[in-house]
Amino acid sequence: MTPKEYLLTIRYLSMRISMKKKELERLNEEIGYISGMDYSSEPVRSSPNGDTLERQIVRVADLEAEIAEDIADTARHRAKIIDEIMSLGNTDYVQILCMRYVDMLSLSDVARKLNYSLDWVKHLHGRALYEFGKSVLKDDTKKHL
């Protein structure tokens, strides 16, 4: 895994949480649709996609637990990465890597915030990734530098 791939794991973890939240929202809407039906006639035994209401409720509970666990894992991983970035010592490198991978800003936005040219930020970003890989990541990652 390259330093960039490693730092991007925060983004991937956040995207996974977001996708699960969308799925949870969809399931909750579907359950609401089912539970909002008129039950004076035949009881509703399944949703439009064939799942029973009980299965959907269990899936919602499971998904909520997964999301909570993913949020906690992401927070721990994010804190670890921040500590690793902070260990670099070079203020420019720390700012650029934090803005890019923790705050998830584009390099253009980083350049604007730091009042640097985009070319200079790209240069510093490359150096910061190199130094991060050299000083922080394990030997199996260094071979990709």
Secondary structure, 3 states (H helix, E strand, C coil): CCHHHHHCHHHHHHHHHHHHHHHHHHHHHHHHHHHCCCCCCCCCCCCCCCCCHHHHHHHHHHHHHHHHHHHHHHHHHHHHHHHHHHCCCCHHHHHHHHHHHHCCCCHHHHHHHHCCCHHHHHHHHHHHHHHHHHHCCCHHHHCCC
